[in-house]
Amino acid sequence: MEQDASIGVLNGCCLSRREPDMSQKLATFFAASALLIAPVSAANASVIYTCKFEVGVVVINHLGSESATVQFAGEYRPYVFDEEKLVPQDAGLPTFLFQSGLKRWKLLNDSGETIEITICKAASWPPHNNDR
């Protein structure tokens, strides 16, 4: 049985074949691109937040989805992300809460109460060179 390029035959029933419109093609392209780029970007980039709290400057190096290093009182300490909360791996250190919608960090005490709120400067690492 011969078949026209624009007609498909399925169980003896003819169906017209329609080309996807441009918006469907673009959506497919961008979705595929995001899947390819996201793992590479997340694996090779981190975000460094510099925060000025009353207790001093805190530098938060967000290394990936679950880990961070925090420079607090001149020492680097390991932290773990629990949702948007940055929890210290060592006892006696403060906890931080990132409010992404407001782009600010909260310094929390041992009971989880807010001590201070600040907006931090963010920079990605390695830096992106857009001058090429």
N, C-alpha and C positions, 0 to 999 in steps of 0.2 A: 504494500500500500504506500503510495507516494504521499509526501507530507510537505506542505507549503511552509516556508520559514516563519510565517506569522501565525500558523495554526498548529495546535498540538492535538494529538489523538489519544484519548484515555478511555480504555474499555469501550471502544466503539463510539464514544461521544466526543464531539469536537469542542475544543476550548480555544478561545482566542488568546494569544500570548501578548501581553502588554509590557513594553519596556518600562523599567522604573523611572520615575521622573527625577529631575536634578536634585531636589531636596532629599530624596531617598538615597541617591548616590553619595551626596555630601555627608549625610548622617552616617552612612556605612563607613566612609573614608575616615571621618573624624573619630568614630568609635574605635576602629582598628588602630589608628594612630595613637590614640590615648592608651590603649592596651600595650602597645609596643614601647612607648616613651615612659610611662609611669614607673615601671620597675627599674629602668635604668636611672632615671632621675632620683628616685627615692634611695637607691643603693649608693649613688655617688655624691649626693648632696646632703648637707645638713644646714640647719638654721641656727644662727647664733643670736641670742637676745642679750642686750646689755640693759640692765635695769638699775635705776637709782632709787634705792630704798633709804629710809632714815638710818638703818643699821649699816649702810655702805652700798657700794656697787656690787651687784650680783651679775655674773656672766653665765648664761645658760646655753650650753652647746647641745642642741637637740640632734642627736646622732642618727636617729631613725625612728621607726614607729614605736619602739618600746624603751629606748635607752637615751640617757643624757648624762653629761658631765656638768656639774655646777661649781663655779668658782665662788666660794663664799668665805669671807674673812681671809683671803689670800691663799686658800687651799682648794684643790680640785677634789670633788667628791662624786661618787657614782650615784645616780638617781635612776628611777624606773618610772615610765609613764603608766598610769592607771586611769584610762579614759583621758580626761584633760588635767588630771592631778599629777603632779611631779612629786614622787615619794622618795625620800632618802633611803639608801640601803644601809646606812650607818645610823645608829640611835643618837638622839639628841640634836639632830639637825632639823631645820624648818621644812615644812611642806609648802609647795607652791601650787596654785591653781591658775590655769590659763583659760581666760574667757575669750575664745577666738572671735566671737561675734563683736565684742567690744574692743578687741585687740589689746587686752591689758592682762597683767599678772597680779595675783593676790598672794601675799605672804600670810601663811596660816600658822597658828600656834599648835601645840600638841593636841588640843581639843578640837581642832578643825575650824576655829573661829578666826575671822579676818583680823590681822594686825594692821596691815597696810595694803593699799592698792596703788599700782603705778602702770604707766604705759611705757613699754620698753622699745628700744630701737632694735630692729631686726635686720640681719644681713644673711644672705645665703652663702654657703661655702661648699665647694669652691666657687668663687665669684664668676658670674657670667660675663663673657666678653662680647658685647654687642657691636663693637667697632669694626668687625671684619667685613 
